[in-house]
Amino acid sequence: MDSREKNTPDAAVQAAPISFYEKHKKVYIRDVKGWWNTWRWVFVWFTQILFLGLPWVEWNGRQAVLFHLVERKFYFFGLILWPQDVFYLALVLIISAYALFLFTAVAGRLFCGYACPQTVYTEIFMWIENRIEGDRSMRMKLDKGPLTARKLRLKASKHTIWILFSLWTGFTLVAYFTPVKELLAALPFGFSGWEWFWMLFYGGFCYMQAGFLREQVCKYMCPYARFQGVMCDPDTLLITYDPERGEPRGARRKSVDAKAAGFGDCIDCGLCVAVCPTGIDIRKGFQYECIGCGACIDVCNPVMDKVGLPRGLIRYTTENALAKHFSAKEIVGHILRPRIMVYTAILLAIIAAAAWSLATRVPLKVDVIRDRFTLAREADDGRIENVYNLKIMNTTETPKRYALSVDGLDGIELVGSHSVDVNSAENHEVTVVVRAPAESGQRGAHTIHFEVKAEGDAAIAVREKATFLFP
């Protein structure tokens, strides 16, 4: 190529770098009131009262909900779970996953719009911001203005409250793993290294994500935003703008006949964009950034009221309902489709199985471990003796006395005490000696069974298998 051609304007344009990353623009969200906003705040209050309040609830003289790492026990009101009960954790995760699939298939990102911690804490942080810095226009003006004493005071006040609230959430998280009374006694600087780490780690992420990243978490970091599309179909309820009714949009006076002027119902006020927490324009169709919060519905309906047009220009509906003009009854009929039935049946079956398992769970666990140092020996009376360590876990909240017995061979019996006392929620280890006549078995291993029964409660009993060795 000639050197003169390299310096032509066309060549310069072709050589310009192409950026694949959009420059971030801060989203200033307008405050909105309405049906869906009320429900969003109901979930904010519900989740935060639950999360921040449970560590302070007592049950039988202890913390009601506690994942006690030192004792390796999980207390949930009257239920005490041990590491051996990890099966129930798997059930909880499976139930949560199927519930998420079901809700998404029915009505899109309901979890994201109402119960996701990112949404909940962003709502709280924005409420604090609005009360300190003012509404949307005042915040925009404040950020664009010079650094004055008033601006510095408002910003410092906002971030101080954000940081204090974030530390409170971090403290609460740690209180689920270390008793809250111990944490209060350790204030202000008596926490362990791990307690400091998780308090600052969780609080720091709360401050960063709810205070600064906000919609960027939903758009770029959250994996659910990416795979939610495959869980939705044309009969999934989604927040949708009705282009057939709204287009062509344009501003006009209330006295103007929109149909005669060739306009649709949308007056192009832009409020649906101003209230969107992710900064999208719902009028451009379904977008993965939409978290289904309903703010655009809340702001559009009053506008329709003011211009004398029916509500529902933006509403919850399905792709098929919009294209085929379904009635409300037809929409419901298409929502109850085979996919939803299968998800619901599986979810109910898992919940029923988990409830049955908990209801029939025996609050006693027994592990039998053979003494490794004394496998088998001949006792003074000529019988063969084996030694075992029994780990008896009382998972109730009352002390129990358990009767011990053994069977499986003729003449086999326990030597010494045949009962053991175990305190509430305690793992007690006891060594037992078992003897059997030498003629009751041939050389080698023989199967026997230990039975542990709670005295006064025949329903609490466990039968464990072990082996008895003849030398």
C-alpha positions as CSV (number, residue, x, y, z in Angstrom):
1,M,0.0,0.0,0.0
2,D,1.2,3.5,-0.9
3,S,2.2,5.7,2.1
4,R,-0.2,8.3,0.9
5,E,-3.1,5.8,1.2
6,K,-2.2,5.0,4.8
7,N,-2.9,8.6,5.8
8,T,-6.3,9.0,4.1
9,P,-9.4,9.6,6.4
10,D,-10.9,6.3,5.4
11,A,-7.8,4.4,6.5
12,A,-7.8,6.3,9.8
13,V,-11.4,5.4,10.5
14,Q,-10.7,1.7,9.7
15,A,-7.8,1.7,12.1
16,A,-9.8,3.2,15.0
17,P,-10.0,0.8,17.9
18,I,-13.4,-0.8,18.7
19,S,-14.4,-1.1,22.3
20,F,-16.5,-4.0,23.4
21,Y,-17.2,-2.5,26.8
22,E,-19.8,0.1,27.5
23,K,-18.8,3.0,29.7
24,H,-20.7,2.8,32.9
25,K,-23.3,5.5,33.5
26,K,-24.7,6.0,37.0
27,V,-28.4,5.2,37.1
28,Y,-30.4,7.7,39.0
29,I,-33.6,6.0,40.1
30,R,-36.7,8.0,40.6
31,D,-38.8,7.2,43.6
32,V,-42.1,5.5,42.8
33,K,-45.2,4.4,44.8
34,G,-47.7,1.7,43.8
35,W,-49.0,-1.8,44.2
36,W,-45.8,-3.6,43.2
37,N,-43.5,-1.2,45.1
38,T,-45.6,-1.9,48.3
39,W,-45.1,-5.6,47.8
40,R,-41.4,-5.0,47.3
41,W,-41.1,-3.2,50.6
42,V,-43.2,-6.0,52.3
43,F,-40.4,-8.4,51.3
44,V,-37.7,-6.0,52.4
45,W,-39.3,-5.8,55.9
46,F,-40.0,-9.5,56.0
47,T,-36.5,-10.7,55.0
48,Q,-34.7,-8.2,57.2
49,I,-36.9,-8.8,60.3
50,L,-36.2,-12.5,59.7
51,F,-32.4,-12.2,59.1
52,L,-31.6,-9.4,61.6
53,G,-34.0,-10.7,64.3
54,L,-33.6,-14.5,64.5
55,P,-30.2,-14.4,66.3
56,W,-31.9,-12.5,69.2
57,V,-34.7,-15.1,69.6
58,E,-34.2,-17.5,72.5
59,W,-35.5,-21.1,72.7
60,N,-35.2,-23.2,75.9
61,G,-32.5,-20.9,77.3
62,R,-30.4,-20.8,74.1
63,Q,-30.3,-19.1,70.7
64,A,-33.2,-20.4,68.7
65,V,-31.3,-20.5,65.3
66,L,-27.6,-21.2,65.5
67,F,-25.1,-23.1,63.4
68,H,-22.7,-23.7,66.2
69,L,-19.3,-24.4,64.6
70,V,-17.5,-25.2,67.8
71,E,-20.1,-27.7,69.0
72,R,-20.7,-28.9,65.5
73,K,-24.5,-28.6,65.9
74,F,-27.3,-26.8,64.1
75,Y,-30.1,-25.6,66.4
76,F,-33.4,-24.6,64.7
77,F,-35.8,-23.9,67.5
78,G,-36.7,-27.4,68.9
79,L,-34.8,-29.3,66.2
80,I,-31.1,-30.2,66.7
81,L,-29.1,-31.4,63.7
82,W,-25.6,-32.9,63.7
83,P,-23.0,-33.2,60.9
84,Q,-24.5,-36.7,60.2
85,D,-27.8,-34.9,59.2
86,V,-26.2,-33.2,56.2
87,F,-28.9,-35.0,54.2
88,Y,-31.4,-32.4,55.3
89,L,-29.2,-29.6,54.0
90,A,-29.2,-31.3,50.6
91,L,-33.0,-31.5,50.7
92,V,-33.2,-27.7,51.5
93,L,-31.0,-26.9,48.6
94,I,-33.0,-29.1,46.2
95,I,-36.3,-27.6,47.4
96,S,-34.9,-24.1,46.9
97,A,-33.7,-25.0,43.4
98,Y,-37.0,-26.5,42.3
99,A,-38.9,-23.6,43.8
100,L,-36.7,-21.2,41.8
101,F,-37.4,-23.1,38.6
102,L,-41.1,-23.2,39.3
103,F,-41.4,-19.4,40.1
104,T,-39.3,-18.5,37.1
105,A,-41.3,-20.7,34.7
106,V,-44.5,-19.1,36.0
107,A,-43.6,-15.4,36.3
108,G,-40.0,-14.8,35.4
109,R,-37.6,-13.2,37.9
110,L,-39.9,-12.9,40.9
111,F,-37.0,-13.8,43.2
112,C,-34.8,-11.1,41.7
113,G,-37.4,-8.4,41.9
114,Y,-38.6,-9.0,45.4
115,A,-36.5,-11.3,47.6
116,C,-32.9,-11.3,46.2
117,P,-30.5,-9.9,48.8
118,Q,-29.1,-7.6,46.2
119,T,-32.5,-6.1,45.5
120,V,-33.4,-5.9,49.2
121,Y,-30.2,-4.1,50.3
122,T,-30.2,-1.9,47.2
123,E,-33.7,-0.7,48.2
124,I,-32.6,0.0,51.7
125,F,-29.4,1.9,50.6
126,M,-31.4,3.9,48.0
127,W,-34.0,4.8,50.7
128,I,-31.2,6.1,52.9
129,E,-29.8,8.0,49.9
130,N,-33.1,9.6,49.1
131,R,-33.7,10.7,52.7
132,I,-30.3,12.4,52.9
133,E,-29.5,13.7,49.4
134,G,-33.1,14.2,48.1
135,D,-35.0,13.0,45.1
136,R,-33.6,12.1,41.7
137,S,-33.2,15.6,40.3
138,M,-31.5,16.8,43.6
139,R,-29.1,13.9,43.6
140,M,-28.1,14.5,39.9
141,K,-27.6,18.2,40.7
142,L,-25.6,17.4,43.8
143,D,-23.3,15.0,42.0
144,K,-22.7,17.4,39.1
145,G,-22.0,20.4,41.4
146,P,-18.7,21.4,42.9
147,L,-17.4,20.0,46.2
148,T,-18.9,22.2,48.8
149,A,-19.2,21.9,52.6
150,R,-22.8,20.9,52.2
151,K,-22.0,18.2,49.6
152,L,-19.2,16.8,51.7
153,R,-21.6,16.7,54.8
154,L,-24.3,14.9,52.9
155,K,-22.0,12.4,51.3
156,A,-20.2,11.7,54.6
157,S,-23.6,11.2,56.4
158,K,-24.8,8.9,53.7
159,H,-21.7,6.7,53.7
160,T,-21.5,6.6,57.5
161,I,-25.0,5.2,57.7
162,W,-24.3,2.8,54.9
163,I,-21.1,1.5,56.6
164,L,-22.8,1.2,60.0
165,F,-25.7,-0.8,58.4
166,S,-23.3,-3.0,56.5
167,L,-21.3,-3.8,59.7
168,W,-24.6,-4.6,61.4
169,T,-25.4,-7.2,58.6
170,G,-21.9,-8.6,59.0
171,F,-22.3,-8.9,62.7
172,T,-25.6,-10.6,62.2
173,L,-24.2,-13.1,59.8
174,V,-21.5,-14.1,62.3
175,A,-24.2,-14.3,65.0
176,Y,-25.6,-17.3,63.2
177,F,-22.4,-19.2,63.7
178,T,-21.2,-17.9,67.1
179,P,-23.8,-17.3,69.9
180,V,-24.8,-13.6,69.8
181,K,-24.3,-13.4,73.6
182,E,-20.6,-14.3,73.1
183,L,-20.3,-11.7,70.4
184,L,-21.8,-9.0,72.6
185,A,-19.4,-10.0,75.4
186,A,-16.5,-9.7,73.0
187,L,-17.3,-6.2,71.8
188,P,-15.5,-4.1,70.7
189,F,-12.2,-5.8,69.9
190,G,-12.5,-9.3,71.4
191,F,-13.6,-11.1,68.2
192,S,-11.5,-14.0,66.8
193,G,-9.7,-13.6,63.5
194,W,-12.4,-15.5,61.5
195,E,-15.2,-13.5,63.2
196,W,-13.5,-10.3,62.1
197,F,-12.9,-11.7,58.6
198,W,-16.5,-12.7,57.9
199,M,-17.9,-9.6,59.6
200,L,-15.8,-7.3,57.4
201,F,-16.1,-9.5,54.3
202,Y,-19.8,-9.7,54.3
203,G,-20.3,-6.1,55.5
204,G,-17.8,-4.9,52.9
205,F,-19.6,-6.7,50.0
206,C,-22.9,-5.3,51.2
207,Y,-21.6,-1.8,51.2
208,M,-19.9,-2.2,47.8
209,Q,-22.7,-4.0,46.0
210,A,-25.7,-2.2,47.4
211,G,-24.0,1.2,47.5
212,F,-22.0,1.3,44.3
213,L,-22.4,-1.6,42.0
214,R,-26.1,-2.0,42.2
215,E,-27.5,-2.8,38.8
216,Q,-24.1,-3.9,37.6
217,V,-24.4,-7.0,39.8
218,C,-27.6,-7.9,38.1
219,K,-26.4,-7.2,34.6
220,Y,-22.8,-8.5,34.7
221,M,-22.1,-10.6,37.9
222,C,-25.2,-12.6,38.6
223,P,-25.3,-15.9,36.7
224,Y,-29.1,-16.2,37.2
225,A,-29.6,-13.2,34.8
226,R,-28.0,-15.3,32.1
227,F,-29.7,-18.7,32.4
228,Q,-33.2,-17.3,33.3
229,G,-33.9,-17.0,29.6
230,V,-33.9,-20.8,29.1
231,M,-36.4,-21.2,32.0
232,C,-38.9,-18.8,30.4
233,D,-41.2,-19.7,27.5
234,P,-43.9,-17.9,25.5
235,D,-46.4,-18.7,28.3
236,T,-44.3,-17.2,31.1
237,L,-45.7,-14.1,32.8
238,L,-43.3,-11.2,32.3
239,I,-43.4,-7.5,32.7
240,T,-44.2,-6.4,29.1
241,Y,-44.9,-3.2,27.2
242,D,-47.8,-3.5,24.7
243,P,-46.4,-2.1,21.5
244,E,-49.6,-2.7,19.5
245,R,-51.4,-0.4,21.9
246,G,-48.6,2.1,22.7
247,E,-47.0,2.7,19.3
248,P,-46.3,5.1,17.7
249,R,-45.6,7.0,20.8
250,G,-45.3,10.7,21.2
251,A,-46.0,13.6,23.5
252,R,-49.4,15.5,23.1
253,R,-51.9,17.3,25.1
254,K,-54.7,15.6,27.0
255,S,-57.3,17.2,24.8
256,V,-55.8,15.8,21.6
257,D,-57.5,12.6,20.2
258,A,-54.5,10.2,20.1
259,K,-56.1,7.9,17.5
260,A,-57.0,10.8,15.2
261,A,-53.5,12.2,15.5
262,G,-52.0,8.8,14.7
263,F,-50.5,8.2,18.1
264,G,-50.6,5.2,20.4
265,D,-51.3,5.3,24.1
266,C,-47.7,5.9,25.1
267,I,-47.0,9.6,25.6
268,D,-43.2,9.0,25.7
269,C,-42.8,10.6,29.2
270,G,-39.8,8.4,29.9
271,L,-40.8,7.7,33.5
272,C,-40.6,3.9,33.0
273,V,-36.9,4.4,32.3
274,A,-36.4,6.8,35.2
275,V,-37.7,4.3,37.8
276,C,-36.0,1.2,36.4
277,P,-33.3,0.0,38.9
278,T,-31.3,-1.4,36.0
279,G,-31.7,1.6,33.7
280,I,-33.4,-0.3,30.8
281,D,-36.2,0.9,28.5
282,I,-39.0,-1.7,28.9
283,R,-40.5,-0.4,25.6
284,K,-37.6,-2.1,23.7
285,G,-39.0,-5.6,24.5
286,F,-37.9,-8.3,26.8
287,Q,-34.3,-7.8,28.1
288,Y,-32.3,-10.0,30.3
289,E,-31.4,-7.0,32.5
290,C,-35.1,-6.7,33.6
291,I,-35.4,-8.0,37.2
292,G,-39.2,-8.0,37.2
293,C,-39.6,-5.5,40.0
294,G,-42.8,-3.9,38.6
295,A,-41.6,-0.3,39.1
296,C,-42.4,0.6,35.5
297,I,-46.0,-0.7,36.0
298,D,-46.4,1.4,39.1
299,V,-45.3,4.6,37.3
300,C,-47.1,4.0,34.0
301,N,-50.6,3.3,35.4
302,P,-51.0,6.8,37.1
303,V,-49.9,8.4,33.8
304,M,-52.6,6.5,32.0
305,D,-55.1,7.7,34.6
306,K,-54.0,11.3,34.0
307,V,-54.4,11.2,30.2
308,G,-57.7,9.4,30.5
309,L,-56.5,6.0,29.0
310,P,-57.0,2.5,30.4
311,R,-54.2,1.1,32.6
312,G,-52.1,-1.9,31.6
313,L,-49.9,-0.4,28.8
314,I,-47.1,-2.0,30.8
315,R,-48.3,-5.1,32.7
316,Y,-47.6,-8.7,33.6
317,T,-48.6,-10.8,30.6
318,T,-47.2,-13.5,28.4
319,E,-45.7,-13.4,24.9
320,N,-48.5,-15.6,23.6
321,A,-51.2,-13.5,25.3
322,L,-49.8,-10.4,23.8
323,A,-49.7,-11.8,20.3
324,K,-53.0,-13.7,20.4
325,H,-54.9,-11.3,22.6
326,F,-55.8,-13.9,25.3
327,S,-58.3,-13.1,28.0
328,A,-57.4,-13.3,31.6
329,K,-58.9,-16.8,31.8
330,E,-57.0,-18.0,28.8
331,I,-53.7,-16.6,30.3
332,V,-54.3,-18.6,33.5
333,G,-55.1,-21.7,31.4
334,H,-51.8,-21.4,29.6
335,I,-49.8,-20.8,32.8
336,L,-51.0,-24.2,34.1
337,R,-49.2,-26.1,31.5
338,P,-47.5,-29.6,31.8
339,R,-44.1,-28.0,32.6
340,I,-45.5,-26.2,35.6
341,M,-47.4,-29.3,36.7
342,V,-44.2,-31.4,36.6
343,Y,-42.2,-28.8,38.6
344,T,-45.0,-28.5,41.1
345,A,-45.4,-32.3,41.5
346,I,-41.7,-32.8,42.0
347,L,-41.5,-29.9,44.5
348,L,-44.4,-31.1,46.6
349,A,-43.1,-34.7,46.6
350,I,-39.7,-33.5,47.9
351,I,-41.3,-31.3,50.5
352,A,-43.5,-34.2,51.6
353,A,-40.6,-36.6,51.8
354,A,-38.5,-34.1,53.8
355,A,-41.4,-33.5,56.2
356,W,-42.0,-37.2,56.6
357,S,-38.3,-37.8,57.3
358,L,-38.2,-35.1,60.0
359,A,-41.4,-36.3,61.5
360,T,-40.2,-39.9,61.8
361,R,-36.6,-39.1,62.7
362,V,-35.3,-40.8,65.8
363,P,-33.6,-38.3,68.0
364,L,-30.8,-40.7,68.8
365,K,-27.7,-41.6,66.9
366,V,-25.3,-44.4,67.8
367,D,-21.9,-45.3,66.3
368,V,-20.2,-48.5,67.3
369,I,-16.4,-48.6,66.9
370,R,-14.3,-51.6,67.8
371,D,-11.4,-51.0,70.2
372,R,-8.3,-51.2,67.9
373,F,-5.9,-52.2,70.6
374,T,-7.9,-55.2,71.9
375,L,-9.6,-57.1,69.1
376,A,-10.4,-60.3,71.0
377,R,-9.1,-62.0,74.0
378,E,-10.0,-64.8,76.4
379,A,-11.4,-63.6,79.8
380,D,-10.7,-65.2,83.2
381,D,-14.0,-67.2,83.0
382,G,-13.0,-68.8,79.7
383,R,-15.4,-66.6,77.6
384,I,-14.2,-64.6,74.6
385,E,-14.2,-60.9,75.2
386,N,-14.4,-58.0,72.7
387,V,-14.2,-54.3,73.6
388,Y,-16.3,-51.5,71.8
389,N,-16.6,-47.8,72.0
390,L,-20.2,-46.6,71.7
391,K,-20.8,-43.0,70.7
392,I,-24.3,-42.1,71.7
393,M,-25.7,-38.8,70.5
394,N,-28.8,-37.5,72.3
395,T,-30.3,-35.0,69.9
396,T,-33.2,-34.0,72.2
397,E,-33.2,-31.1,74.5
398,T,-33.8,-33.2,77.7
399,P,-31.3,-35.5,79.4
400,K,-31.9,-39.2,78.7
401,R,-31.0,-42.5,80.2
402,Y,-30.4,-45.2,77.7
403,A,-30.5,-49.0,78.2
404,L,-27.9,-51.0,76.4
405,S,-28.2,-54.5,75.2
406,V,-26.5,-56.9,72.7
407,D,-27.6,-60.0,70.8
408,G,-26.7,-62.2,67.9
409,L,-24.8,-65.0,69.5
410,D,-25.9,-67.6,72.1
411,G,-25.0,-66.5,75.6
412,I,-23.6,-63.1,74.5
413,E,-23.9,-60.3,77.1
414,L,-22.6,-56.9,78.2
415,V,-20.2,-56.9,81.2
416,G,-20.9,-54.2,83.8
417,S,-23.5,-51.4,83.6
418,H,-26.3,-51.8,81.1
419,S,-27.3,-48.2,81.0
420,V,-25.8,-44.8,80.4
421,D,-26.9,-41.2,81.1
422,V,-26.5,-38.6,78.3
423,N,-27.2,-34.9,78.7
424,S,-29.4,-32.9,76.3
425,A,-27.8,-32.3,72.9
426,E,-24.7,-34.2,74.0
427,N,-22.4,-36.7,72.2
428,H,-21.4,-39.2,74.9
429,E,-18.8,-41.9,74.5
430,V,-18.8,-45.1,76.5
431,T,-16.6,-48.2,76.4
432,V,-18.4,-51.5,76.8
433,V,-17.1,-55.0,77.2
434,V,-19.0,-57.9,75.4
435,R,-18.4,-61.5,76.3
436,A,-19.7,-64.7,74.6
437,P,-19.0,-68.4,75.3
438,A,-16.2,-69.8,73.2
439,E,-18.5,-72.6,71.9
440,S,-21.1,-70.1,70.6
441,G,-19.2,-69.5,67.4
442,Q,-16.4,-70.6,65.2
443,R,-13.1,-68.7,64.6
444,G,-13.5,-65.5,62.7
445,A,-16.0,-62.6,62.6
446,H,-19.7,-62.9,63.5
447,T,-22.4,-60.3,63.2
448,I,-24.0,-59.0,66.4
449,H,-26.3,-56.1,67.1
450,F,-26.2,-53.4,69.8
451,E,-29.6,-51.9,70.8
452,V,-29.8,-48.6,72.6
453,K,-33.2,-47.6,74.0
454,A,-34.4,-44.5,75.9
455,E,-35.9,-45.5,79.2
456,G,-39.5,-44.4,79.4
457,D,-39.8,-43.7,75.7
458,A,-39.8,-46.9,73.6
459,A,-40.1,-44.9,70.3
460,I,-36.5,-43.7,70.8
461,A,-34.4,-46.7,70.0
462,V,-31.5,-47.5,67.6
463,R,-30.2,-50.9,66.6
464,E,-26.6,-50.9,65.2
465,K,-24.7,-53.8,63.6
466,A,-21.1,-54.8,64.7
467,T,-18.8,-57.8,64.4
468,F,-17.7,-60.1,67.2
469,L,-14.3,-61.8,66.7
470,F,-13.4,-65.3,67.9
471,P,-9.6,-65.8,68.0
